[in-house]
């Protein structure tokens, strides 16, 4: 029985690879990234740059989860909610902004191939969730970077709760 289950699992994995190759061969491309406006500070109107801390927490390596998180972030799913309602892994590191005591929470997804390219290049998708001093979320921003970007260019100014 165990061998039959193993055979079924292998067949499912192979069929997924075949379907992906067939889609690529007939010109079906991955959906483009959701366009998003740059996040702006509500008080000053200045554009906020994404924060990439060196020691932030990695969440998942499944592509569909990262795409879902990108969609939730871009569509404003988190706006108006409290940071206490986020998963603990999304609240692993933050920094306090100099104005008004607002905070940026950071986490990332790692281990995905670049969409539409059949290579072994890996990248990370970094997410920043912006909250006021009371914990109410007013923005979410994400950006993709090469896999080693966090180690080479990340900052060490984060605070662990």
HELIX and SHEET records of a PDB file:
HELIX    1   1 UNK A    2  UNK A   25  1                                  24    
HELIX    2   2 UNK A   63  UNK A   74  1                                  12    
HELIX    3   3 UNK A   83  UNK A   85  5                                   3    
HELIX    4   4 UNK A   88  UNK A   91  5                                   4    
HELIX    5   5 UNK A  149  UNK A  153  1                                   5    
SHEET    1   A 3 UNK A  57  UNK A  58  0                                        
SHEET    2   A 3 UNK A 103  UNK A 113  1                                        
SHEET    3   A 3 UNK A  94  UNK A  96 -1                                        
SHEET    1   B 4 UNK A  57  UNK A  58  0                                        
SHEET    2   B 4 UNK A 103  UNK A 113  1                                        
SHEET    3   B 4 UNK A 122  UNK A 131 -1                                        
SHEET    4   B 4 UNK A 137  UNK A 146 -1                                        
END                                                                             
